[in-house]
Amino acid sequence: MNYLAHAYLSFQQPDILLGNMISDYIKGKKQFDYPPPVQRGIRLHRMIDNFTDTHEATRELKSFFRPAYRLYAGAFADIVYDHFLAIDTGEFESSEALHRFALQTYRQLEERTALFPPPFAKMFPYMKEYDWLSNYGHTGAIEKSFNGLVRRSAYLTESNIAFDIFTRHYENMQQCYAAFFPEVKKSTEYQLAMLLKM
């Protein structure tokens, strides 16, 4: 899953949030350079990713993108999951609730900028300025996110096909999300409780 889901699955705990959001930029033993609460967030992120990657609904969701994008299918699926979380009224009762959550997330992260790894520090101002977390609810922003994925990739040259796949299979993808998200949320709550006991 992408930034919105990792923020949401930090369950309002700021140090867990930081670790969860920066984990992709922390390799190997570098995690031990961070305070223990942030380390727990880094570990939680990796647990979430493992659960996501091995879930049957994720395999189905990736199957829509795989013929055209092969190994990048999972990256497109991550963005799609964030879109459906953003519009899930069982998690965010309204777009205003989503926006409030996004603002709170930015504030909590800003209080910990001294711990940002350089790539996240470079990216975060854009996340905040363009309100990435709220904008996942808009299909136009998903198209832009797909474009951004292509720009950052070594081997992709276009995202138009991906966005067409997303729009054509929208309902099927939403069903994948509905089968997946309650289970990843429950698993993450349990894993976080275990980490906090350590």
C-alpha positions in Angstrom: 0.0 0.0 0.0 1.0 3.6 -0.4 1.4 6.6 1.9 -2.2 7.0 2.9 -2.7 3.5 4.1 0.6 3.4 6.0 -0.3 6.6 7.7 -3.7 5.4 8.6 -2.4 2.1 9.9 -0.2 3.9 12.3 -3.3 4.4 14.5 -2.6 7.9 15.6 0.8 7.2 17.1 3.3 9.8 15.9 6.5 7.8 16.3 5.0 4.7 14.7 3.7 7.1 11.9 7.2 8.4 11.2 8.7 4.9 11.0 5.9 3.7 8.9 6.3 6.6 6.4 10.1 6.5 6.1 10.6 2.7 6.1 11.1 2.4 2.3 14.0 4.8 2.6 15.7 2.8 5.4 17.8 -0.1 4.4 19.0 -3.0 6.5 20.6 -2.1 9.8 20.1 1.6 9.3 16.8 1.1 11.2 18.8 0.9 14.4 20.0 4.5 13.9 16.5 5.6 15.0 14.8 5.7 18.4 13.1 2.4 19.4 9.5 3.8 18.9 10.5 4.8 15.3 12.1 1.4 14.8 8.8 -0.2 15.7 7.1 1.9 13.0 9.7 0.8 10.4 9.1 -2.9 11.4 5.4 -2.4 11.2 5.6 -1.0 7.7 7.5 -4.1 6.6 4.9 -6.4 8.3 2.1 -4.5 6.4 4.0 -4.9 3.1 4.5 -8.6 3.6 0.8 -9.1 4.5 -0.2 -7.1 1.5 2.0 -8.8 -1.0 0.9 -12.3 0.1 -2.8 -11.7 0.2 -5.0 -13.3 -2.4 -6.9 -10.0 -3.1 -3.6 -8.3 -3.9 -2.6 -11.1 -6.3 -5.9 -10.6 -8.1 -5.5 -6.8 -8.2 -2.0 -7.1 -9.5 -3.2 -9.4 -12.2 -5.0 -6.6 -14.0 -1.7 -4.7 -14.4 0.8 -7.5 -14.8 0.4 -8.2 -18.5 1.4 -4.6 -19.4 3.7 -3.8 -16.4 5.1 -7.1 -15.1 7.1 -6.4 -11.9 5.6 -2.9 -11.5 2.1 -4.3 -11.1 2.4 -4.2 -7.4 3.4 -0.5 -7.4 0.3 0.4 -9.3 -1.8 -1.8 -7.0 -0.4 0.1 -4.0 -1.7 3.3 -5.4 -5.1 1.8 -6.2 -5.5 0.6 -2.6 -4.9 4.1 -1.3 -7.6 5.4 -3.6 -10.2 3.1 -2.3 -9.2 3.7 1.3 -9.6 7.4 0.7 -13.2 7.0 -0.5 -14.1 4.3 2.1 -16.8 5.9 4.2 -16.3 3.1 6.8 -12.9 4.5 7.5 -13.3 8.2 6.6 -16.9 9.3 6.9 -16.4 12.2 4.5 -13.9 14.0 2.4 -13.6 16.5 5.2 -12.7 13.7 7.7 -10.0 12.5 5.2 -8.7 16.1 4.9 -8.5 16.5 8.7 -6.6 13.2 9.0 -4.2 14.4 6.3 -3.5 17.7 8.1 -2.9 15.9 11.4 -0.5 13.5 9.6 1.5 16.4 8.1 1.7 18.2 11.5 2.9 15.1 13.3 5.5 14.4 10.7 6.7 18.1 10.7 7.4 17.7 14.4 10.0 15.0 13.6 11.7 16.5 10.5 15.1 16.1 12.2 14.7 12.3 11.8 13.7 12.4 8.1 16.1 10.5 5.8 17.2 12.8 3.0 15.0 11.4 0.2 11.9 11.7 2.4 12.9 15.2 3.5 13.1 16.2 -0.2 9.8 14.7 -1.0 7.7 15.6 2.1 7.2 19.3 1.2 5.5 18.3 -2.1 3.4 15.8 -0.2 2.1 18.5 2.1 1.8 21.3 -0.5 -0.2 19.2 -2.9 -2.0 17.3 -0.2 -1.2 13.9 -1.5 -3.1 12.0 1.2 -6.4 13.7 0.6 -6.1 13.7 -3.1 -5.9 9.9 -3.3 -9.7 10.1 -3.3 -9.7 11.8 -6.8 -9.2 9.7 -9.9 -7.3 12.6 -11.5 -4.8 12.4 -8.7 -4.4 8.7 -9.2 -3.6 9.4 -12.8 -0.9 11.8 -11.7 0.4 9.2 -9.2 0.7 6.7 -12.0 2.7 9.3 -14.0 4.9 9.9 -11.0 5.6 6.2 -10.7 6.7 6.0 -14.3 9.0 9.0 -13.8 10.7 7.4 -10.9 11.0 4.0 -12.6 14.0 2.7 -14.5 12.1 0.8 -17.2 8.6 2.3 -17.7 7.9 4.8 -20.4 4.1 5.5 -20.0 1.2 5.2 -17.6 -1.7 5.7 -19.9 -2.4 2.0 -20.2 -2.3 1.7 -16.4 -4.9 4.4 -16.0 -7.1 2.8 -18.7 -6.8 -0.5 -16.8 -7.8 1.2 -13.6 -10.9 2.8 -15.1 -12.0 -0.3 -17.0 -11.7 -2.6 -14.0 -12.6 -0.1 -11.3 -15.4 -2.1 -9.7 -13.4 -5.3 -9.7 -10.5 -3.5 -8.1 -12.8 -2.0 -5.5 -13.9 -5.6 -4.6 -10.3 -6.6 -4.1 -9.9 -3.7 -1.7 -13.1 -4.6 0.2 -11.8 -8.2 0.6 -8.4 -7.0 1.7 -8.5 -3.9 3.8 -10.5 -5.2 6.9 -8.0 -8.1 7.1 -4.9 -5.9 6.9 -6.3 -3.5 9.4 -7.0 -6.3 11.9 -3.6 -7.9 11.3 -1.8 -4.5 11.8 -3.7 -3.8 15.0 -2.4 -7.1 16.4 1.1 -6.7 15.1 1.3 -3.2 16.6 0.1 -4.4 19.9 2.9 -7.0 19.9 5.5 -4.5 18.9 4.5 -2.1 21.7 5.0 -4.9 24.3 8.6 -5.5 23.2 
